[in-house]
Structure formats: structure tokens, C-alpha cells
Amino acid sequence: MLLDYKNDYEKISMGLLSFVPDLKDVSRLQDEMDWYQSKENRKLYLWKSEDTQDIIGVIGVEIGNDMILLRHISINPSFRNEGISYNMLEALERRFLQKKILGTLETSALVAKWEQEKSKQNQQQILVTDEKGEG
């Protein structure tokens, strides 16, 4: 579940963002936190596991008129390779229905893979619907 960032979540957000290679240095990490909080169109969202109820991921975005720029995404290493990043992107997409999600140099590969997976799932859904004679 995607949660809005609150100051109460600062330490856990910083901990999760510290898994991003570029943000290992504490002063760099603090600068990034300040950057997100300095303007209304910059947002952090946290991902809460429905299984454990723990906050296990963070996503940082910059919101434009017709797009969302995915600047950071980080997941607790214990929960990686479970499809959580795609779940986070799907929740972000639902939150901003009229906006396209784009990536930075660091995140564009993930966004592209997610888009491909989404397209593949849509194609499979169409095939299943056609096979049932519902198309």
C-alpha cells in the first residue's frame, strides 16, 4: 500500500533511501530529503507491506503537468525480487491516472521493464477474454 510521506517517517525513509548507491553518504542523503521537502511538486511515498504491515520501500517523484518523474525507488533488501517495485509503480499510476510515469537515467530501465510487463499482461488478458468468447 502506497502511503504519503510524513515527518514521522523521516528516519525510515532515510534508511530505505540509503540503499540507493548515490545516497550512501549521510550529508548527500540529508540534502536529498531536504530537496524533496522544498517544493510541493516533489514527493516521497512509502510502501507498506500488506503481509507484515512494515514499511519496506520508498519512492521519490517529481510531479509535472502531464508526467511523473521517478527519481528514486528503494526496497528493503529482504523484500527484493518479489515484484514490489512493479506494485509500487502500479499504485503510483493509479494515484496519478492522467500522468505518464517516466524515469531518470537511473530509473528508466525499471520503468521500461514495468511498461513491457504491463503490456504483456494486457495482451494475455485480451487473449484470455477472446478465448472465452467475451471479446
N, CA, C and O atoms as a MOPAC input file, in Angstrom:
PM7 MOZYME 1SCF
protein

 N      0.84400 1    -1.16600 1     0.00000 1
 C      0.00000 1     0.00000 1     0.00000 1
 C      0.90000 1     1.24300 1     0.00000 1
 O      1.85500 1     1.33300 1     0.77100 1
 N      0.57600 1     2.18900 1    -0.87400 1
 C      1.35300 1     3.42000 1    -1.00800 1
 C      0.88000 1     4.44300 1     0.02500 1
 O     -0.30500 1     4.76800 1     0.08900 1
 N      1.80900 1     4.94400 1     0.82700 1
 C      1.49500 1     5.92400 1     1.86900 1
 C      2.15900 1     7.25100 1     1.55300 1
 O      3.27100 1     7.28800 1     1.02500 1
 N      1.48200 1     8.33400 1     1.87300 1
 C      2.08700 1     9.65800 1     1.75400 1
 C      3.17500 1     9.80400 1     2.81500 1
 O      3.03500 1     9.31000 1     3.93400 1
 N      4.25000 1    10.48000 1     2.45500 1
 C      5.33400 1    10.75300 1     3.39600 1
 C      4.84700 1    11.71300 1     4.47700 1
 O      4.13800 1    12.67900 1     4.19300 1
 N      5.23600 1    11.43700 1     5.70800 1
 C      5.02600 1    12.34700 1     6.83800 1
 C      6.36100 1    12.46700 1     7.55900 1
 O      7.22200 1    11.59600 1     7.43600 1
 N      6.52900 1    13.54300 1     8.30700 1
 C      7.78100 1    13.72800 1     9.05200 1
 C      8.06200 1    12.56600 1    10.00100 1
 O      9.22000 1    12.27000 1    10.29700 1
 N      7.00200 1    11.90500 1    10.48000 1
 C      7.17600 1    10.74100 1    11.35700 1
 C      7.95800 1     9.62600 1    10.66200 1
 O      8.57200 1     8.78600 1    11.32000 1
 N      7.93100 1     9.62300 1     9.33700 1
 C      8.58300 1     8.57700 1     8.55200 1
 C      9.98600 1     8.96200 1     8.09800 1
 O     10.57800 1     8.25500 1     7.28300 1
 N     10.53100 1    10.05900 1     8.60400 1
 C     11.81400 1    10.54700 1     8.09900 1
 C     12.93700 1     9.52200 1     8.26800 1
 O     13.67600 1     9.25800 1     7.31900 1
 N     13.07100 1     8.95000 1     9.44300 1
 C     14.17400 1     8.00800 1     9.68700 1
 C     14.05600 1     6.76100 1     8.81000 1
 O     15.04600 1     6.30600 1     8.23500 1
 N     12.85500 1     6.21400 1     8.71000 1
 C     12.69700 1     5.01500 1     7.88000 1
 C     12.90000 1     5.35500 1     6.40800 1
 O     13.45500 1     4.55100 1     5.65800 1
 N     12.45400 1     6.54000 1     5.98700 1
 C     12.66300 1     6.96600 1     4.59600 1
 C     14.14700 1     7.09900 1     4.30000 1
 O     14.62700 1     6.64700 1     3.26000 1
 N     14.86600 1     7.72000 1     5.21800 1
 C     16.31200 1     7.88000 1     5.02900 1
 C     17.00400 1     6.51700 1     5.00900 1
 O     17.91600 1     6.28900 1     4.21400 1
 N     16.57000 1     5.62300 1     5.88100 1
 C     17.14800 1     4.28300 1     5.90100 1
 C     16.94400 1     3.55900 1     4.58400 1
 O     17.86600 1     2.92600 1     4.06900 1
 N     15.74000 1     3.64900 1     4.03700 1
 C     15.45400 1     2.99400 1     2.76100 1
 C     16.19200 1     3.66500 1     1.60900 1
 O     16.72300 1     2.98400 1     0.73200 1
 N     16.22800 1     4.99200 1     1.60600 1
 C     16.94700 1     5.70500 1     0.54400 1
 C     18.45000 1     5.44500 1     0.60100 1
 O     19.14000 1     5.54700 1    -0.41300 1
 N     18.95500 1     5.10900 1     1.78500 1
 C     20.40000 1     4.85500 1     1.90300 1
 C     20.82900 1     3.60400 1     1.13300 1
 O     22.02300 1     3.38900 1     0.92800 1
 N     19.86800 1     2.77300 1     0.70200 1
 C     20.19500 1     1.62200 1    -0.14300 1
 C     20.49400 1     2.04700 1    -1.57900 1
 O     21.05700 1     1.26700 1    -2.34500 1
 N     20.12400 1     3.27800 1    -1.95600 1
 C     20.43200 1     3.79800 1    -3.28800 1
 C     21.92500 1     4.13300 1    -3.30500 1
 O     22.38500 1     4.91200 1    -2.47100 1
 N     22.68800 1     3.55900 1    -4.23700 1
 C     24.14900 1     3.75000 1    -4.23000 1
 C     24.59200 1     5.21200 1    -4.15500 1
 O     25.57100 1     5.52200 1    -3.47600 1
 N     23.89900 1     6.09900 1    -4.83200 1
 C     24.26500 1     7.51400 1    -4.86000 1
 C     23.97300 1     8.23300 1    -3.53400 1
 O     24.43000 1     9.35600 1    -3.32200 1
 N     23.21200 1     7.58100 1    -2.64600 1
 C     22.77900 1     8.24600 1    -1.41200 1
 C     23.35100 1     7.59900 1    -0.15500 1
 O     22.76900 1     7.72300 1     0.92200 1
 N     24.46700 1     6.92200 1    -0.27700 1
 C     25.07500 1     6.26700 1     0.89000 1
 C     25.63000 1     7.27400 1     1.89700 1
 O     25.56400 1     7.04400 1     3.10400 1
 N     26.17600 1     8.38500 1     1.40800 1
 C     26.73700 1     9.42300 1     2.26600 1
 C     25.60500 1    10.15400 1     2.99500 1
 O     24.64100 1    10.58900 1     2.36500 1
 N     25.72000 1    10.28900 1     4.31200 1
 C     24.65200 1    10.86900 1     5.12600 1
 C     24.33700 1    12.30600 1     4.72600 1
 O     23.16600 1    12.68300 1     4.67800 1
 N     25.34700 1    13.11000 1     4.44100 1
 C     25.07800 1    14.50800 1     4.06700 1
 C     24.36800 1    14.57300 1     2.71500 1
 O     23.48700 1    15.41000 1     2.52000 1
 N     24.74100 1    13.70800 1     1.79000 1
 C     24.07000 1    13.64200 1     0.48200 1
 C     22.62100 1    13.18900 1     0.65100 1
 O     21.71800 1    13.70400 1    -0.00800 1
 N     22.41300 1    12.23100 1     1.53100 1
 C     21.07400 1    11.72600 1     1.82400 1
 C     20.20500 1    12.82300 1     2.43800 1
 O     19.04400 1    12.98100 1     2.06100 1
 N     20.76100 1    13.57500 1     3.37800 1
 C     20.01200 1    14.66700 1     4.00500 1
 C     19.68000 1    15.75200 1     2.98600 1
 O     18.58300 1    16.31000 1     3.00700 1
 N     20.62200 1    16.05300 1     2.09400 1
 C     20.35800 1    17.02900 1     1.02600 1
 C     19.18600 1    16.57700 1     0.15800 1
 O     18.34200 1    17.38300 1    -0.23200 1
 N     19.14500 1    15.29300 1    -0.13400 1
 C     18.06100 1    14.75700 1    -0.97400 1
 C     16.72100 1    14.84000 1    -0.23500 1
 O     15.70500 1    15.18700 1    -0.83700 1
 N     16.71400 1    14.53000 1     1.04100 1
 C     15.48400 1    14.65000 1     1.84000 1
 C     15.01000 1    16.10100 1     1.84100 1
 O     13.82300 1    16.37100 1     1.66300 1
 N     15.93400 1    17.02400 1     2.04100 1
 C     15.59300 1    18.45500 1     2.01800 1
 C     15.05300 1    18.85500 1     0.65200 1
 O     14.11400 1    19.64600 1     0.55800 1
 N     15.64400 1    18.31100 1    -0.40600 1
 C     15.20700 1    18.62200 1    -1.76800 1
 C     13.74800 1    18.21000 1    -1.96300 1
 O     12.95700 1    18.97200 1    -2.51900 1
 N     13.39000 1    17.01200 1    -1.51000 1
 C     12.00700 1    16.54000 1    -1.65300 1
 C     11.03000 1    17.41300 1    -0.87100 1
 O      9.89200 1    17.61300 1    -1.29400 1
 N     11.47300 1    17.92400 1     0.25700 1
 C     10.57100 1    18.70500 1     1.10200 1
 C     10.53000 1    20.18500 1     0.73200 1
 O      9.73600 1    20.94000 1     1.29400 1
 N     11.37800 1    20.60700 1    -0.20800 1
 C     11.48300 1    22.03900 1    -0.50800 1
 C     10.43000 1    22.55700 1    -1.48500 1
 O     10.21300 1    23.76700 1    -1.55900 1
 N      9.77500 1    21.67900 1    -2.23200 1
 C      8.75900 1    22.11300 1    -3.19300 1
 C      7.57700 1    21.16200 1    -3.17300 1
 O      7.71700 1    19.96900 1    -2.90400 1
 N      6.41300 1    21.71600 1    -3.46200 1
 C      5.16500 1    20.95600 1    -3.41400 1
 C      5.09800 1    19.84000 1    -4.46600 1
 O      4.42400 1    18.83200 1    -4.25000 1
 N      5.78800 1    20.01000 1    -5.59700 1
 C      5.69400 1    19.00400 1    -6.66400 1
 C      6.71800 1    17.86800 1    -6.51800 1
 O      6.84600 1    17.03100 1    -7.41100 1
 N      7.43000 1    17.84100 1    -5.41800 1
 C      8.37900 1    16.76100 1    -5.13300 1
 C      7.81600 1    15.95500 1    -3.97000 1
 O      7.50900 1    16.50500 1    -2.91300 1
 N      7.68500 1    14.66100 1    -4.17200 1
 C      7.01300 1    13.83600 1    -3.16700 1
 C      7.77500 1    12.54900 1    -2.89600 1
 O      8.40400 1    11.96800 1    -3.78100 1
 N      7.69800 1    12.13200 1    -1.65600 1
 C      8.13700 1    10.80000 1    -1.25600 1
 C      6.89200 1    10.01100 1    -0.86600 1
 O      5.98400 1    10.53500 1    -0.22200 1
 N      6.86600 1     8.75700 1    -1.26300 1
 C      5.80500 1     7.84400 1    -0.85600 1
 C      6.46800 1     6.60900 1    -0.28100 1
 O      7.54500 1     6.20400 1    -0.72000 1
 N      5.82000 1     6.02000 1     0.69800 1
 C      6.35400 1     4.81000 1     1.31800 1
 C      5.46300 1     3.63700 1     0.96400 1
 O      4.26400 1     3.79600 1     0.73700 1
 N      6.06000 1     2.46000 1     0.92000 1
 C      5.31500 1     1.25100 1     0.59900 1
 C      5.21900 1     0.39700 1     1.85200 1
 O      6.22700 1     0.01300 1     2.44600 1
 N      3.98100 1     0.10900 1     2.23900 1
 C      3.72200 1    -0.70600 1     3.42200 1
 C      3.31300 1    -2.10600 1     2.96800 1
 O      2.37200 1    -2.26400 1     2.19000 1
 N      4.01500 1    -3.10200 1     3.45300 1
 C      3.70600 1    -4.48700 1     3.11100 1
 C      2.35800 1    -4.86700 1     3.69900 1
 O      2.09900 1    -4.63900 1     4.88100 1
 N      1.50500 1    -5.44600 1     2.87000 1
 C      0.20700 1    -5.89300 1     3.37300 1
 C      0.36400 1    -7.15300 1     4.21700 1
 O     -0.47700 1    -7.44100 1     5.06900 1
 N      1.44000 1    -7.90400 1     3.98300 1
 C      1.67400 1    -9.12700 1     4.75200 1
 C      2.20100 1    -8.82300 1     6.14900 1
 O      1.67600 1    -9.32700 1     7.14200 1
 N      3.24600 1    -7.99000 1     6.22000 1
 C      3.91200 1    -7.74800 1     7.50600 1
 C      3.50400 1    -6.43200 1     8.16300 1
 O      3.78800 1    -6.21600 1     9.34200 1
 N      2.84200 1    -5.55400 1     7.41200 1
 C      2.47700 1    -4.21100 1     7.87600 1
 C      3.69700 1    -3.32700 1     8.13800 1
 O      3.57700 1    -2.27100 1     8.75900 1
 N      4.86600 1    -3.75500 1     7.67000 1
 C      6.08700 1    -2.96100 1     7.80000 1
 C      6.24500 1    -2.05800 1     6.58600 1
 O      5.77600 1    -2.38300 1     5.49500 1
 N      6.90400 1    -0.93000 1     6.77800 1
 C      7.25500 1    -0.06700 1     5.65500 1
 C      8.54100 1    -0.63200 1     5.06400 1
 O      9.57300 1    -0.69500 1     5.73300 1
 N      8.46300 1    -1.04400 1     3.79500 1
 C      9.58500 1    -1.76600 1     3.19100 1
 C     10.13500 1    -1.09900 1     1.93500 1
 O     11.10700 1    -1.58300 1     1.35500 1
 N      9.52700 1     0.00100 1     1.51100 1
 C     10.00200 1     0.65600 1     0.29900 1
 C      9.70800 1     2.13800 1     0.31300 1
 O      8.84600 1     2.61800 1     1.04900 1
 N     10.44600 1     2.85200 1    -0.51900 1
 C     10.22800 1     4.29500 1    -0.67400 1
 C     10.36700 1     4.62500 1    -2.15600 1
 O     11.15800 1     4.02100 1    -2.88100 1
 N      9.58300 1     5.58900 1    -2.57200 1
 C      9.61000 1     6.03100 1    -3.96000 1
 C      9.62100 1     7.55400 1    -3.93800 1
 O      8.83200 1     8.17400 1    -3.22500 1
 N     10.50800 1     8.15200 1    -4.71300 1
 C     10.61700 1     9.60900 1    -4.78600 1
 C     10.29700 1    10.07700 1    -6.19000 1
 O     10.85900 1     9.57300 1    -7.16200 1
 N      9.39000 1    11.04500 1    -6.29800 1
 C      8.94900 1    11.51000 1    -7.61200 1
 C      8.94100 1    13.02700 1    -7.68200 1
 O      8.90500 1    13.72900 1    -6.67100 1
 N      8.97700 1    13.49400 1    -8.91100 1
 C      8.78800 1    14.90900 1    -9.21400 1
 C      7.57500 1    14.97000 1   -10.14300 1
 O      7.55100 1    14.32000 1   -11.18800 1
 N      6.58200 1    15.74900 1    -9.75800 1
 C      5.31000 1    15.77000 1   -10.46900 1
 C      5.27000 1    16.94200 1   -11.43700 1
 O      5.44700 1    18.09600 1   -11.04700 1
 N      5.03600 1    16.62600 1   -12.70500 1
 C      4.89400 1    17.64300 1   -13.74200 1
 C      3.44300 1    17.74600 1   -14.17600 1
 O      2.57200 1    17.08200 1   -13.61300 1
 N      3.18200 1    18.57700 1   -15.17700 1
 C      1.81000 1    18.77400 1   -15.64700 1
 C      1.17100 1    17.49800 1   -16.17400 1
 O      0.01700 1    17.20500 1   -15.86300 1
 N      1.91500 1    16.73800 1   -16.96700 1
 C      1.34300 1    15.53400 1   -17.55600 1
 C      2.21200 1    14.29700 1   -17.34000 1
 O      2.02300 1    13.27400 1   -17.99700 1
 N      3.15600 1    14.40100 1   -16.42200 1
 C      4.03600 1    13.25300 1   -16.16200 1
 C      4.50300 1    13.23200 1   -14.71600 1
 O      4.45800 1    14.23000 1   -13.99600 1
 N      4.95000 1    12.05300 1   -14.33200 1
 C      5.57200 1    11.81400 1   -13.02800 1
 C      6.98800 1    11.33100 1   -13.32600 1
 O      7.16800 1    10.33600 1   -14.02900 1
 N      7.98000 1    12.01700 1   -12.80400 1
 C      9.36600 1    11.60300 1   -12.99500 1
 C      9.79600 1    10.78200 1   -11.78300 1
 O      9.88500 1    11.29600 1   -10.66900 1
 N     10.05900 1     9.50600 1   -12.01800 1
 C     10.51900 1     8.61300 1   -10.95600 1
 C     11.99500 1     8.87800 1   -10.71500 1
 O     12.84100 1     8.51000 1   -11.53000 1
 N     12.30000 1     9.51500 1    -9.59900 1
 C     13.68400 1     9.87600 1    -9.28300 1
 C     14.37800 1     8.78700 1    -8.46700 1
 O     15.54700 1     8.48400 1    -8.70300 1
 N     13.67100 1     8.20800 1    -7.52500 1
 C     14.26000 1     7.16900 1    -6.67300 1
 C     13.21900 1     6.09800 1    -6.37600 1
 O     12.02800 1     6.37800 1    -6.23900 1
 N     13.69500 1     4.88600 1    -6.28200 1
 C     12.87600 1     3.78900 1    -5.76900 1
 C     13.83100 1     2.86800 1    -5.02100 1
 O     14.88300 1     2.49300 1    -5.53900 1
 N     13.45900 1     2.51400 1    -3.81300 1
 C     14.33000 1     1.68200 1    -2.99100 1
 C     13.47200 1     0.75200 1    -2.14600 1
 O     12.45300 1     1.15200 1    -1.58300 1
 N     13.90900 1    -0.48700 1    -2.07400 1
 C     13.17700 1    -1.50900 1    -1.33200 1
 C     14.14300 1    -2.18500 1    -0.37100 1
 O     15.30100 1    -2.43500 1    -0.70700 1
 N     13.65500 1    -2.47600 1     0.82000 1
 C     14.43700 1    -3.21500 1     1.80300 1
 C     14.96800 1    -4.48600 1     1.12900 1
 O     14.19400 1    -5.22800 1     0.52400 1
 N     16.27700 1    -4.74700 1     1.22400 1
 C     16.85800 1    -5.91300 1     0.53800 1
 C     16.17200 1    -7.23900 1     0.87200 1
 O     16.16700 1    -8.14700 1     0.04000 1
 N     15.60400 1    -7.37000 1     2.04800 1
 C     14.92300 1    -8.61200 1     2.42700 1
 C     13.67900 1    -8.87200 1     1.59000 1
 O     13.19100 1   -10.00100 1     1.53700 1
 N     13.16100 1    -7.83300 1     0.93400 1
 C     11.91200 1    -7.95500 1     0.18000 1
 C     12.11300 1    -7.80400 1    -1.32700 1
 O     11.13700 1    -7.70100 1    -2.07100 1
 N     13.34200 1    -7.79000 1    -1.77800 1
 C     13.60100 1    -7.61500 1    -3.21000 1
 C     13.27600 1    -8.89200 1    -3.97900 1
 O     13.17000 1    -9.97400 1    -3.40200 1
 N     13.12100 1    -8.74500 1    -5.27400 1
 C     12.81000 1    -9.85700 1    -6.18700 1
 C     11.45400 1   -10.49000 1    -5.89800 1
 O     11.24900 1   -11.67700 1    -6.15100 1
 N     10.52600 1    -9.69000 1    -5.36600 1
 C      9.16400 1   -10.16200 1    -5.11500 1
 C      8.14300 1    -9.37500 1    -5.93400 1
 O      6.93900 1    -9.50900 1    -5.72000 1
 N      8.62000 1    -8.56000 1    -6.86500 1
 C      7.70000 1    -7.77400 1    -7.68900 1
 C      7.17500 1    -6.52100 1    -7.01400 1
 O      6.23800 1    -5.89600 1    -7.51100 1
 N      7.76400 1    -6.15000 1    -5.89100 1
 C      7.27000 1    -4.99900 1    -5.13500 1
 C      7.45700 1    -3.70200 1    -5.90400 1
 O      6.60000 1    -2.82100 1    -5.83900 1
 N      8.55700 1    -3.56700 1    -6.62800 1
 C      8.76900 1    -2.31800 1    -7.37700 1
 C      7.65500 1    -2.11600 1    -8.40000 1
 O      7.18800 1    -0.99300 1    -8.58800 1
 N      7.22500 1    -3.18900 1    -9.06100 1
 C      6.11900 1    -3.07500 1   -10.01900 1
 C      4.82300 1    -2.71300 1    -9.29500 1
 O      4.04200 1    -1.89800 1    -9.78600 1
 N      4.59600 1    -3.31600 1    -8.12800 1
 C      3.40100 1    -2.97700 1    -7.34200 1
 C      3.40900 1    -1.50300 1    -6.95000 1
 O      2.37400 1    -0.83600 1    -6.97200 1
 N      4.58800 1    -1.00500 1    -6.59200 1
 C      4.70900 1     0.40600 1    -6.21600 1
 C      4.39900 1     1.30400 1    -7.41200 1
 O      3.70300 1     2.31000 1    -7.27400 1
 N      4.91500 1     0.93800 1    -8.58100 1
 C      4.66300 1     1.73400 1    -9.78400 1
 C      3.18800 1     1.67900 1   -10.18000 1
 O      2.62800 1     2.68600 1   -10.61400 1
 N      2.55600 1     0.52000 1   -10.03400 1
 C      1.12600 1     0.40500 1   -10.33500 1
 C      0.30400 1     1.28900 1    -9.40500 1
 O     -0.63700 1     1.94800 1    -9.84700 1
 N      0.65300 1     1.30700 1    -8.12400 1
 C     -0.06200 1     2.15600 1    -7.16500 1
 C      0.15100 1     3.63400 1    -7.48700 1
 O     -0.77200 1     4.43900 1    -7.36800 1
 N      1.35500 1     3.98000 1    -7.89100 1
 C      1.65300 1     5.35900 1    -8.28600 1
 C      0.83300 1     5.73700 1    -9.52200 1
 O      0.28700 1     6.83800 1    -9.60700 1
 N      0.75700 1     4.81800 1   -10.46900 1
 C     -0.02500 1     5.06400 1   -11.68500 1
 C     -1.50400 1     5.27200 1   -11.35100 1
 O     -2.14900 1     6.15000 1   -11.92400 1
 N     -2.04100 1     4.47400 1   -10.43300 1
 C     -3.45000 1     4.63800 1   -10.02700 1
 C     -3.67700 1     5.97900 1    -9.33300 1
 O     -4.73700 1     6.58700 1    -9.48000 1
 N     -2.69100 1     6.43000 1    -8.58700 1
 C     -2.81600 1     7.70500 1    -7.87700 1
 C     -2.82100 1     8.88200 1    -8.85000 1
 O     -3.49600 1     9.88400 1    -8.61100 1
 N     -2.08100 1     8.76500 1    -9.93200 1
 C     -1.95900 1     9.84300 1   -10.92300 1
 C     -2.43000 1     9.32700 1   -12.28400 1
 O     -1.62600 1     9.18200 1   -13.20500 1
 N     -3.70700 1     9.05500 1   -12.40900 1
 C     -4.26000 1     8.40300 1   -13.59600 1
 C     -3.97100 1     9.12200 1   -14.90400 1
 O     -3.76300 1     8.47000 1   -15.92700 1
 N     -3.95200 1    10.42300 1   -14.89700 1
 C     -3.79500 1    11.18500 1   -16.13600 1
 C     -2.33600 1    11.50000 1   -16.46600 1
 O     -2.06400 1    12.23700 1   -17.41400 1
 N     -1.41000 1    10.95700 1   -15.70600 1
 C      0.00500 1    11.29100 1   -15.90200 1
 C      0.80800 1    10.05100 1   -16.28300 1
 O      0.54400 1     8.95100 1   -15.79600 1
 N      1.77500 1    10.23900 1   -17.14500 1
 C      2.66700 1     9.15000 1   -17.56600 1
 C      3.87600 1     9.10900 1   -16.63400 1
 O      4.42800 1    10.14900 1   -16.27700 1
 N      4.27700 1     7.92200 1   -16.25100 1
 C      5.45800 1     7.74900 1   -15.40300 1
 C      6.68600 1     7.62900 1   -16.29800 1
 O      6.74300 1     6.78000 1   -17.18800 1
 N      7.65800 1     8.48600 1   -16.05000 1
 C      8.92600 1     8.48700 1   -16.77300 1
 C     10.05400 1     8.25500 1   -15.78000 1
 O      9.89300 1     8.49600 1   -14.58400 1
 N     11.18600 1     7.79100 1   -16.27200 1
 C     12.33100 1     7.55300 1   -15.40400 1
 C     13.48200 1     8.49200 1   -15.69300 1
 O     13.55400 1     9.10100 1   -16.76100 1
 N     14.37400 1     8.60100 1   -14.73600 1
 C     15.63900 1     9.31800 1   -14.91300 1
 C     16.62600 1     8.33800 1   -15.54600 1
 O     16.26200 1     7.20200 1   -15.85100 1
 N     17.85500 1     8.76300 1   -15.74300 1
 C     18.87200 1     7.83000 1   -16.24100 1
 C     18.96800 1     6.59800 1   -15.34400 1
 O     19.17300 1     5.48500 1   -15.82800 1
 N     18.82000 1     6.80500 1   -14.03500 1
 C     18.95300 1     5.70300 1   -13.08100 1
 C     17.71700 1     4.81400 1   -13.03000 1
 O     17.83500 1     3.62300 1   -12.74500 1
 N     16.53000 1     5.36500 1   -13.30000 1
 C     15.29700 1     4.59400 1   -13.11200 1
 C     14.58600 1     4.22500 1   -14.40900 1
 O     13.60500 1     3.48200 1   -14.38100 1
 N     15.06100 1     4.72900 1   -15.54200 1
 C     14.33300 1     4.49900 1   -16.79900 1
 C     14.28800 1     3.02300 1   -17.19900 1
 O     13.29900 1     2.58400 1   -17.78600 1
 N     15.32600 1     2.25200 1   -16.89900 1
 C     15.31600 1     0.82400 1   -17.24800 1
 C     14.20600 1     0.09700 1   -16.48400 1
 O     13.50400 1    -0.73700 1   -17.05600 1
 N     14.04900 1     0.40800 1   -15.20700 1
 C     12.98600 1    -0.20500 1   -14.41100 1
 C     11.61800 1     0.18200 1   -14.96500 1
 O     10.74500 1    -0.67300 1   -15.11900 1
 N     11.42800 1     1.45800 1   -15.26400 1
 C     10.14300 1     1.92000 1   -15.79700 1
 C      9.85000 1     1.22100 1   -17.12700 1
 O      8.71500 1     0.81100 1   -17.37200 1
 N     10.85500 1     1.08300 1   -17.98000 1
 C     10.66700 1     0.41700 1   -19.27800 1
 C     10.28400 1    -1.05300 1   -19.09000 1
 O      9.39000 1    -1.54800 1   -19.77600 1
 N     10.94700 1    -1.75100 1   -18.17200 1
 C     10.62200 1    -3.15900 1   -17.90400 1
 C      9.20700 1    -3.29000 1   -17.36200 1
 O      8.47500 1    -4.20700 1   -17.73700 1
 N      8.82200 1    -2.37400 1   -16.48100 1
 C      7.47200 1    -2.38400 1   -15.92000 1
 C      6.43800 1    -2.15400 1   -17.02600 1
 O      5.41600 1    -2.83900 1   -17.07500 1
 N      6.70200 1    -1.19600 1   -17.90700 1
 C      5.78900 1    -0.92000 1   -19.02600 1
 C      5.65700 1    -2.15700 1   -19.92000 1
 O      4.55300 1    -2.49300 1   -20.35100 1
 N      6.77600 1    -2.83800 1   -20.20200 1
 C      6.73700 1    -4.05000 1   -21.02700 1
 C      5.91600 1    -5.14500 1   -20.35200 1
 O      5.10600 1    -5.81300 1   -20.99500 1
 N      6.13100 1    -5.32000 1   -19.06300 1
 C      5.39700 1    -6.33900 1   -18.31300 1
 C      3.90500 1    -6.02600 1   -18.30400 1
 O      3.07100 1    -6.91800 1   -18.46300 1
 N      3.58400 1    -4.76700 1   -18.11900 1
 C      2.18600 1    -4.32800 1   -18.11500 1
 C      1.54200 1    -4.59800 1   -19.47900 1
 O      0.40800 1    -5.07100 1   -19.55100 1
 N      2.25900 1    -4.29900 1   -20.54100 1
 C      1.77200 1    -4.52500 1   -21.90000 1
 C      1.55500 1    -6.02000 1   -22.15500 1
 O      0.55900 1    -6.42100 1   -22.75700 1
 N      2.50600 1    -6.83400 1   -21.68600 1
 C      2.39500 1    -8.28300 1   -21.85000 1
 C      1.16700 1    -8.81700 1   -21.10000 1
 O      0.43700 1    -9.66000 1   -21.62100 1
 N      0.94600 1    -8.32800 1   -19.88700 1
 C     -0.21500 1    -8.76000 1   -19.11100 1
 C     -1.51300 1    -8.34500 1   -19.78900 1
 O     -2.48200 1    -9.10500 1   -19.80200 1
 N     -1.53600 1    -7.13700 1   -20.35200 1
 C     -2.72900 1    -6.67700 1   -21.06800 1
 C     -3.00400 1    -7.56200 1   -22.27500 1
 O     -4.15600 1    -7.90700 1   -22.54200 1
 N     -1.94900 1    -7.93700 1   -23.01100 1
 C     -2.10600 1    -8.81900 1   -24.17200 1
 C     -2.63400 1   -10.18800 1   -23.74500 1
 O     -3.50500 1   -10.75500 1   -24.40500 1
 N     -2.10700 1   -10.71400 1   -22.64500 1
 C     -2.57100 1   -12.01200 1   -22.15000 1
 C     -4.03400 1   -11.93300 1   -21.73100 1
 O     -4.80000 1   -12.86800 1   -21.96200 1
 N     -4.42000 1   -10.82400 1   -21.11700 1
 C     -5.80800 1   -10.64000 1   -20.70000 1
 C     -6.73000 1   -10.60200 1   -21.91500 1
 O     -7.82100 1   -11.17000 1   -21.89000 1
 N     -6.29000 1    -9.93300 1   -22.97700 1
 C     -7.08000 1    -9.87000 1   -24.21200 1
 C     -7.23600 1   -11.27100 1   -24.79900 1
 O     -8.32600 1   -11.64300 1   -25.23300 1
 N     -6.15200 1   -12.05000 1   -24.81600 1
 C     -6.21500 1   -13.41700 1   -25.34400 1
 C     -7.16900 1   -14.28400 1   -24.53600 1
 O     -7.96100 1   -15.03400 1   -25.10500 1
 N     -7.09800 1   -14.18600 1   -23.22000 1
 C     -7.98600 1   -14.97100 1   -22.35400 1
 C     -9.43300 1   -14.57000 1   -22.60700 1
 O    -10.31100 1   -15.42800 1   -22.69400 1
 N     -9.68200 1   -13.27900 1   -22.72400 1
 C    -11.03100 1   -12.78600 1   -22.98100 1
 C    -11.53000 1   -13.29700 1   -24.33500 1
 O    -12.67800 1   -13.72500 1   -24.45000 1
 N    -10.67100 1   -13.25300 1   -25.36100 1
 C    -11.04900 1   -13.73700 1   -26.69400 1
 C    -11.34900 1   -15.23300 1   -26.67300 1
 O    -12.29700 1   -15.68500 1   -27.31400 1
 N    -10.53900 1   -16.00700 1   -25.93400 1
 C    -10.74800 1   -17.45200 1   -25.85700 1
 C    -12.06900 1   -17.79100 1   -25.19000 1
 O    -12.68600 1   -18.80800 1   -25.50800 1
 N    -12.50500 1   -16.95100 1   -24.27200 1
 C    -13.77500 1   -17.18000 1   -23.58400 1
 C    -14.95700 1   -16.69500 1   -24.42000 1
 O    -16.11400 1   -16.90600 1   -24.05900 1
 N    -14.65100 1   -16.04700 1   -25.53600 1
 C    -15.71400 1   -15.53300 1   -26.39200 1
 C    -16.34700 1   -14.26400 1   -25.86800 1
 O    -17.47100 1   -13.91800 1   -26.23100 1
 N    -15.60500 1   -13.56500 1   -25.00300 1
 C    -16.13600 1   -12.33400 1   -24.41600 1
 C    -15.67200 1   -11.11400 1   -25.17800 1
 O    -16.08300 1    -9.99900 1   -24.85500 1
 N    -14.82000 1   -11.29200 1   -26.18900 1
 C    -14.23200 1   -10.16700 1   -26.89900 1
 C    -15.05600 1    -9.75200 1   -28.02100 1
 O    -14.70300 1    -8.81000 1   -28.73000 1

